[in-house]
Amino acid sequence: MLAFRSPAQAALRALAAPFAAALLLAAPPAAAGQPVDVALVLAVDISNSMDPEEQALQREGFVQAFRDPQVHQAIRNGMIGRVAVTYVEWAASSIQYVVVPWTVMEGGEGAMEFAAKLAQGAPHRGPRTSISGAIDTGMRLLRDGDYEAIRSVIDISGDGANNQGRPVTQARDEALAQGVVINGLPIMLNRGGAGPWDTAFLDEYYRDCVIGGPGAFMEPVRTREQFAVAIRNKIVREVAGLAEPAPLLRRAQASRPATNCTATETPWFRN
């Protein structure tokens, strides 16, 4: 079982880096598991609003990211020098596919193996967009992982707002209460608010309704050319634990009204 850590616990552990091995040996049996810098769930949207080209770009972006030397170096530079990653595709609250199960990476070799597994096969597809379902699935995967993680992160990649399942803020807040950080990759290639379940300002929606926790950030994708670089940058930041500067985040939040997180969550779409 994965041992969740609060932000305060993570900070104390970082300060005690020279004694990390001793602390791990002294851990109680209930928290036993392979120590890693981060346990990272990559939760990727495969809803029908994602066209085949977008899906291919998204998958290839993650493949290339784990082949990138910058990602390999970020893994090595961690306090432990080891991360655990799994990749799951999602649509409705009942549709989740674990494409690559938990994989431990200690540098380039493990990351390249992960990329090779991910490159195999075409992405799945499914109806609806349940971000809350993706978060709940991420939490289950974190609980089932046999790792003792300094940081636990769910990375949500998608092109729409929550329109099925339970309210996204409810799932988010429950995850944050357990010390999990949620980051986002809002895909904004075909934005326009075309229907009652869509939103034209997906980046603001993700910032206000999806991401959260200490150091949480998002990396919007607005053009097809951005995919590979945005995904690589996001993975490097998540592995290295690099956060968006707090003053920048506060300025962005202060410059616009709060997003209505329930606008796309009508009773019909929750069924």
C-alpha positions as CSV (number, residue, x, y, z in Angstrom):
1,M,0.0,0.0,0.0
2,L,1.2,3.5,-0.8
3,A,1.9,5.6,2.3
4,F,0.5,9.1,1.8
5,R,2.5,12.0,3.3
6,S,1.3,15.4,4.3
7,P,3.1,18.5,3.0
8,A,4.6,19.0,6.4
9,Q,5.9,15.5,6.5
10,A,7.4,15.9,3.0
11,A,9.2,19.1,4.1
12,L,10.7,17.5,7.2
13,R,11.9,14.5,5.1
14,A,13.5,16.8,2.6
15,L,15.4,18.6,5.4
16,A,16.6,15.2,6.7
17,A,18.0,14.0,3.4
18,P,21.3,12.7,4.9
19,F,19.3,10.5,7.2
20,A,16.8,9.2,4.7
21,A,18.0,5.7,4.6
22,A,17.8,5.4,8.4
23,L,14.3,6.8,8.5
24,L,13.2,4.3,5.8
25,L,14.7,1.4,7.8
26,A,12.9,2.6,10.9
27,A,9.5,2.9,9.2
28,P,6.7,0.7,10.6
29,P,5.8,-2.4,8.7
30,A,2.4,-1.0,7.7
31,A,4.1,1.7,5.7
32,A,6.6,-0.7,4.1
33,G,7.1,-0.3,0.4
34,Q,9.7,0.7,-2.2
35,P,10.8,4.3,-1.5
36,V,10.4,6.7,-4.4
37,D,10.6,10.5,-4.8
38,V,7.2,10.6,-6.5
39,A,4.4,8.2,-7.3
40,L,2.9,9.7,-10.5
41,V,-0.5,8.7,-12.0
42,L,-0.8,10.0,-15.6
43,A,-4.5,10.1,-16.3
44,V,-5.2,10.8,-20.0
45,D,-8.5,11.8,-21.6
46,I,-9.8,9.5,-24.4
47,S,-13.3,10.9,-24.6
48,N,-14.9,11.2,-28.0
49,S,-14.3,15.0,-28.0
50,M,-10.6,14.1,-28.6
51,D,-10.2,13.5,-32.3
52,P,-7.8,10.7,-33.5
53,E,-5.1,13.2,-34.3
54,E,-5.2,14.8,-30.9
55,Q,-5.1,11.3,-29.3
56,A,-2.1,10.3,-31.3
57,L,-0.3,13.6,-30.5
58,Q,-1.1,13.2,-26.8
59,R,0.2,9.6,-26.7
60,E,3.3,10.4,-28.7
61,G,4.0,13.4,-26.5
62,F,4.2,11.1,-23.4
63,V,6.3,8.6,-25.3
64,Q,8.8,11.2,-26.3
65,A,8.9,12.7,-22.9
66,F,10.0,9.5,-21.3
67,R,12.7,9.1,-23.9
68,D,14.0,12.6,-23.3
69,P,17.4,12.9,-21.4
70,Q,16.0,15.9,-19.4
71,V,13.4,13.6,-17.9
72,H,16.1,10.9,-17.2
73,Q,18.3,13.5,-15.5
74,A,15.4,14.8,-13.4
75,I,14.8,11.3,-12.1
76,R,18.4,10.8,-11.2
77,N,18.5,14.2,-9.4
78,G,15.8,13.3,-6.9
79,M,16.6,12.7,-3.2
80,I,16.1,9.0,-3.7
81,G,16.7,8.9,-7.5
82,R,13.7,6.7,-8.1
83,V,10.1,7.3,-9.3
84,A,7.1,5.2,-9.9
85,V,4.7,6.0,-12.8
86,T,1.5,4.5,-14.2
87,Y,-0.5,5.6,-17.3
88,V,-4.3,5.3,-17.4
89,E,-6.8,6.4,-20.1
90,W,-10.2,7.6,-19.0
91,A,-13.6,8.9,-20.3
92,A,-16.8,8.3,-18.4
93,S,-16.7,7.4,-14.7
94,S,-17.0,3.7,-15.7
95,I,-14.3,3.8,-18.4
96,Q,-10.7,3.6,-17.3
97,Y,-7.9,1.5,-18.9
98,V,-4.5,1.1,-17.3
99,V,-2.3,1.1,-20.4
100,V,1.0,0.8,-18.5
101,P,1.0,-0.4,-14.9
102,W,3.2,0.9,-12.1
103,T,6.7,1.1,-13.4
104,V,9.8,2.0,-11.3
105,M,12.4,4.3,-13.0
106,E,15.9,5.0,-11.7
107,G,17.1,6.8,-14.8
108,G,17.1,6.4,-18.5
109,E,16.6,2.6,-18.7
110,G,13.4,2.4,-16.8
111,A,12.0,5.5,-18.5
112,M,12.8,4.0,-22.0
113,E,11.1,0.7,-21.0
114,F,8.0,2.7,-20.0
115,A,8.1,4.6,-23.3
116,A,8.3,1.4,-25.3
117,K,5.3,-0.1,-23.5
118,L,3.3,3.1,-24.0
119,A,4.1,3.2,-27.7
120,Q,2.5,-0.2,-28.3
121,G,-1.1,-0.2,-29.5
122,A,-3.7,2.5,-30.3
123,P,-5.4,4.6,-27.7
124,H,-8.8,3.6,-26.5
125,R,-11.9,5.7,-27.0
126,G,-15.1,6.3,-24.9
127,P,-18.0,8.6,-24.3
128,R,-18.4,11.4,-21.7
129,T,-15.8,13.3,-19.7
130,S,-15.5,12.3,-16.0
131,I,-12.6,14.1,-14.5
132,S,-13.9,13.2,-11.1
133,G,-13.8,9.5,-12.2
134,A,-10.2,10.0,-13.3
135,I,-9.2,11.5,-9.9
136,D,-11.0,8.6,-8.1
137,T,-9.2,6.1,-10.3
138,G,-5.9,7.8,-9.6
139,M,-6.5,7.6,-5.9
140,R,-7.2,3.9,-6.1
141,L,-4.0,3.3,-8.1
142,L,-2.0,5.3,-5.5
143,R,-3.5,3.2,-2.7
144,D,-2.7,0.0,-4.5
145,G,0.8,0.9,-5.4
146,D,3.5,-0.7,-3.2
147,Y,5.6,2.4,-2.7
148,E,6.5,4.8,0.0
149,A,6.4,8.1,-1.8
150,I,7.7,11.5,-0.7
151,R,5.1,13.0,-3.1
152,S,2.0,11.5,-4.6
153,V,0.7,13.2,-7.8
154,I,-2.2,12.7,-10.2
155,D,-1.7,14.3,-13.6
156,I,-5.0,15.0,-15.4
157,S,-4.8,15.5,-19.2
158,G,-8.0,16.4,-21.0
159,D,-9.9,18.7,-23.5
160,G,-13.1,19.3,-21.6
161,A,-14.8,20.0,-18.3
162,N,-16.4,17.4,-16.0
163,N,-19.8,16.4,-17.4
164,Q,-20.5,13.0,-15.8
165,G,-19.9,11.3,-12.5
166,R,-19.8,13.1,-9.2
167,P,-18.8,16.8,-8.8
168,V,-15.1,17.3,-9.8
169,T,-14.5,19.6,-6.8
170,Q,-15.7,16.8,-4.4
171,A,-13.2,14.3,-5.9
172,R,-10.4,16.9,-5.9
173,D,-10.9,18.0,-2.3
174,E,-11.0,14.4,-1.0
175,A,-7.7,13.8,-2.8
176,L,-6.1,16.9,-1.5
177,A,-7.2,16.1,2.0
178,Q,-5.0,12.9,1.7
179,G,-1.9,14.9,0.7
180,V,-2.2,14.1,-3.0
181,V,-1.2,16.9,-5.5
182,I,-3.3,17.2,-8.7
183,N,-1.7,18.8,-11.8
184,G,-3.3,19.5,-15.2
185,L,-2.7,19.5,-18.9
186,P,-5.7,21.3,-20.4
187,I,-5.8,20.7,-24.2
188,M,-7.3,23.8,-25.8
189,L,-7.0,23.1,-29.6
190,N,-10.7,23.3,-30.4
191,R,-12.2,25.5,-27.7
192,G,-15.3,27.5,-28.2
193,G,-17.9,26.5,-25.6
194,A,-20.0,24.7,-28.2
195,G,-22.4,23.0,-25.8
196,P,-23.8,23.1,-22.3
197,W,-21.1,20.6,-21.2
198,D,-18.2,22.6,-22.7
199,T,-16.2,25.6,-21.5
200,A,-14.3,28.1,-23.6
201,F,-11.8,28.8,-20.9
202,L,-10.5,25.4,-20.1
203,D,-7.3,26.6,-18.6
204,E,-9.2,28.7,-16.0
205,Y,-11.5,25.8,-15.3
206,Y,-8.5,23.5,-14.6
207,R,-6.9,26.1,-12.4
208,D,-10.1,26.7,-10.3
209,C,-11.8,23.3,-10.4
210,V,-9.2,20.6,-11.0
211,I,-5.7,21.2,-9.9
212,G,-4.7,21.6,-6.2
213,G,-2.2,20.8,-3.5
214,P,1.2,22.2,-2.6
215,G,3.1,23.2,-5.7
216,A,0.2,22.3,-8.1
217,F,0.5,23.6,-11.6
218,M,-1.0,23.2,-15.1
219,E,0.6,23.3,-18.6
220,P,-2.0,24.4,-21.2
221,V,-1.7,23.1,-24.8
222,R,-3.0,25.6,-27.4
223,T,-1.4,24.3,-30.6
224,R,-0.5,20.9,-31.9
225,E,3.1,22.0,-32.1
226,Q,3.1,22.5,-28.3
227,F,2.2,18.9,-27.3
228,A,5.6,17.3,-27.1
229,V,7.3,20.2,-25.4
230,A,4.5,20.9,-22.9
231,I,4.3,17.2,-21.9
232,R,8.1,17.0,-21.5
233,N,8.2,20.2,-19.4
234,K,5.3,18.9,-17.2
235,I,6.9,15.5,-16.6
236,V,10.2,17.2,-15.7
237,R,8.5,19.5,-13.2
238,E,6.5,16.7,-11.6
239,V,9.5,14.4,-11.2
240,A,11.7,17.2,-9.9
241,G,8.9,18.7,-7.7
242,L,9.1,22.1,-9.3
243,A,6.1,24.3,-8.5
244,E,4.6,27.3,-10.2
245,P,5.7,30.5,-8.4
246,A,3.1,31.4,-5.9
247,P,3.0,35.2,-6.7
248,L,2.4,34.4,-10.4
249,L,-0.4,32.0,-9.5
250,R,-2.0,34.7,-7.2
251,R,-1.8,37.3,-9.9
252,A,-3.5,35.1,-12.4
253,Q,-6.3,34.2,-10.0
254,A,-6.8,37.8,-9.0
255,S,-7.2,39.0,-12.6
256,R,-10.4,37.1,-13.4
257,P,-13.6,36.0,-11.8
258,A,-13.9,32.6,-10.2
259,T,-15.0,29.8,-12.5
260,N,-18.3,28.1,-12.0
261,C,-17.1,24.5,-11.4
262,T,-20.7,23.0,-11.6
263,A,-21.8,24.7,-14.9
264,T,-21.2,21.5,-16.9
265,E,-22.5,19.2,-14.2
266,T,-26.2,19.0,-14.8
267,P,-28.2,16.1,-13.2
268,W,-28.6,14.5,-16.6
269,F,-24.9,14.3,-17.2
270,R,-24.2,12.9,-13.8
271,N,-26.3,9.8,-14.6
